[in-house]
């Protein structure tokens, strides 16, 4: 009986944590990090403040966990998009996912609220993105191609575009992937 009850509790716990982290995204998009209110996050997540504090003892702890949560969401999405694919098909699926993710991501508005915070974070994220993308590339210029594609993606993140086809075409060009006909 105890084992049967442990599984739902664990699932509920993870669900509560993920709800809090998803709510953090929404509140950050409205308020930015400087004005992030844990009360507002709790309200957005539909949990009490004590529940939020059980998971995250401080604003800093919540923001650190949120950064990891975002990376996990991106990595999991990339893995789903590229599952079972190889070579250029896998690379193209990853590039398409970057475009889709970025265009659907509500957190992009944080750049409008607190550009200095986002730019500081990008200095940590850009090398990680480059390293992950470089693993999908081959050839002597794989590092340069990955770095160029990441810079294109960052540019589109900072100055949002409504032309997904151009964004994808630019990413494909950066990595030397031919446009499908």
C-alpha positions as CSV (number, residue, x, y, z in Angstrom):
1,X,0.0,0.0,0.0
2,X,2.8,2.4,0.8
3,X,4.5,1.9,-2.6
4,X,1.2,2.5,-4.4
5,X,0.8,5.8,-2.6
6,X,4.4,6.9,-3.1
7,X,4.0,7.0,-6.9
8,X,1.1,9.4,-7.0
9,X,2.7,11.6,-4.4
10,X,5.9,11.8,-6.4
11,X,4.0,12.6,-9.5
12,X,2.0,15.3,-7.7
13,X,5.1,16.7,-6.2
14,X,6.8,17.0,-9.6
15,X,3.6,18.5,-11.0
16,X,3.5,21.1,-8.3
17,X,7.2,22.0,-8.9
18,X,6.7,22.2,-12.7
19,X,3.6,24.3,-12.2
20,X,5.6,26.7,-10.1
21,X,8.4,26.9,-12.6
22,X,5.9,27.4,-15.5
23,X,4.3,30.2,-13.6
24,X,7.7,31.7,-13.0
25,X,8.0,32.0,-16.8
26,X,4.7,33.9,-17.0
27,X,5.5,36.2,-14.2
28,X,9.0,36.9,-15.5
29,X,7.5,37.8,-18.9
30,X,5.3,40.4,-17.2
31,X,7.6,41.7,-14.5
32,X,11.2,40.7,-15.1
33,X,13.6,39.4,-12.5
34,X,14.0,42.6,-10.5
35,X,10.3,42.9,-9.8
36,X,9.6,39.1,-9.6
37,X,7.2,38.5,-6.7
38,X,7.1,35.1,-5.1
39,X,3.5,35.9,-4.1
40,X,2.6,36.5,-7.8
41,X,4.4,33.3,-8.8
42,X,2.4,31.3,-6.2
43,X,-0.9,32.9,-7.3
44,X,-0.1,32.2,-11.0
45,X,0.8,28.6,-10.1
46,X,-2.3,28.1,-8.0
47,X,-0.3,27.2,-4.9
48,X,0.0,28.8,-1.5
49,X,3.1,30.7,-0.5
50,X,4.1,28.1,2.0
51,X,4.0,25.5,-0.8
52,X,6.2,27.6,-3.0
53,X,8.6,28.1,-0.1
54,X,8.7,24.4,0.5
55,X,10.1,24.0,-3.0
56,X,12.1,27.3,-3.3
57,X,13.4,29.0,-0.1
58,X,14.2,32.2,-1.9
59,X,13.9,34.2,-5.1
60,X,17.4,33.3,-6.0
61,X,16.8,29.6,-5.6
62,X,13.6,29.9,-7.7
63,X,15.5,31.7,-10.5
64,X,18.4,29.2,-10.4
65,X,15.9,26.3,-10.7
66,X,14.0,28.1,-13.4
67,X,17.2,28.4,-15.5
68,X,17.7,24.7,-15.2
69,X,14.0,24.1,-16.0
70,X,14.3,26.1,-19.2
71,X,17.4,24.2,-20.3
72,X,15.6,20.9,-19.6
73,X,12.5,22.0,-21.5
74,X,14.7,23.0,-24.5
75,X,16.8,19.9,-24.4
76,X,13.8,17.6,-24.0
77,X,12.1,19.3,-26.9
78,X,15.2,19.0,-29.1
79,X,15.5,15.4,-28.2
80,X,11.9,14.7,-29.1
81,X,12.2,16.6,-32.4
82,X,15.4,14.7,-33.4
83,X,14.5,11.3,-32.1
84,X,15.2,8.5,-34.6
85,X,16.9,10.9,-37.1
86,X,20.4,11.0,-38.3
87,X,22.8,13.3,-40.2
88,X,21.3,16.3,-41.9
89,X,17.7,15.3,-41.1
90,X,18.6,15.4,-37.4
91,X,20.4,18.7,-37.8
92,X,17.4,20.2,-39.8
93,X,14.9,19.0,-37.2
94,X,17.0,20.6,-34.5
95,X,17.1,23.9,-36.4
96,X,13.3,23.8,-36.9
97,X,12.9,23.2,-33.2
98,X,15.0,26.2,-32.4
99,X,12.7,28.4,-34.5
100,X,9.5,26.9,-33.2
101,X,10.7,27.1,-29.6
102,X,11.8,30.7,-29.9
103,X,8.7,31.9,-31.6
104,X,6.4,30.2,-29.0
105,X,8.5,31.2,-26.0
106,X,6.7,33.7,-23.8
107,X,9.9,34.5,-21.9
108,X,11.2,36.4,-24.9
109,X,9.6,39.5,-23.6
110,X,12.1,39.6,-20.7
111,X,14.5,41.1,-23.1
112,X,12.2,44.1,-23.4
113,X,11.9,44.5,-19.6
114,X,15.4,43.8,-18.4
115,X,17.9,43.6,-21.3
116,X,20.9,43.8,-19.1
117,X,19.9,40.7,-17.2
118,X,19.2,38.7,-20.4
119,X,22.5,39.8,-22.0
120,X,24.4,38.7,-18.9
121,X,22.6,35.3,-19.1
122,X,23.4,34.9,-22.8
123,X,27.1,35.0,-22.0
124,X,26.6,31.7,-20.2
125,X,24.0,30.2,-22.5
126,X,25.8,30.9,-25.9
127,X,28.7,28.5,-25.2
128,X,26.3,25.7,-24.2
129,X,24.1,26.2,-27.2
130,X,27.2,26.2,-29.5
131,X,28.6,23.0,-27.9
132,X,25.2,21.2,-28.3
133,X,24.8,22.3,-31.9
134,X,28.3,21.5,-32.8
135,X,27.7,17.8,-31.9
136,X,25.2,17.7,-34.8
137,X,27.7,19.0,-37.3
138,X,30.6,17.5,-39.0
139,X,33.6,18.8,-40.9
140,X,36.5,21.1,-40.2
141,X,34.3,24.2,-39.7
142,X,31.8,22.6,-37.4
143,X,32.7,25.0,-34.6
144,X,32.4,28.1,-36.8
145,X,29.1,26.9,-38.2
146,X,27.6,26.2,-34.8
147,X,28.8,29.5,-33.4
148,X,27.3,31.4,-36.4
149,X,24.0,29.6,-36.1
150,X,23.8,30.4,-32.4
151,X,24.6,34.1,-33.1
152,X,21.8,34.2,-35.7
153,X,19.4,32.6,-33.1
154,X,20.5,35.1,-30.4
155,X,19.9,37.9,-32.9
156,X,16.4,36.7,-33.6
157,X,15.8,36.4,-29.9
158,X,16.9,40.0,-29.2
159,X,15.2,41.5,-32.2
160,X,12.1,39.3,-32.6
161,X,11.1,38.6,-36.1
162,X,7.7,37.4,-37.4
163,X,9.2,35.6,-40.4
164,X,9.9,32.1,-39.3
165,X,10.9,31.0,-42.8
166,X,13.7,33.5,-43.0
167,X,14.9,32.6,-39.5
168,X,15.1,29.0,-40.5
169,X,16.7,29.8,-43.8
170,X,19.4,31.8,-42.0
171,X,20.1,29.0,-39.6
172,X,20.3,26.5,-42.4
173,X,22.7,28.8,-44.3
174,X,24.9,29.3,-41.2
175,X,25.4,25.5,-40.8
176,X,25.7,24.9,-44.6
177,X,22.5,23.0,-44.9
178,X,20.8,23.2,-48.3
179,X,17.3,24.5,-48.4
180,X,14.7,21.9,-49.2
181,X,13.0,22.4,-52.5
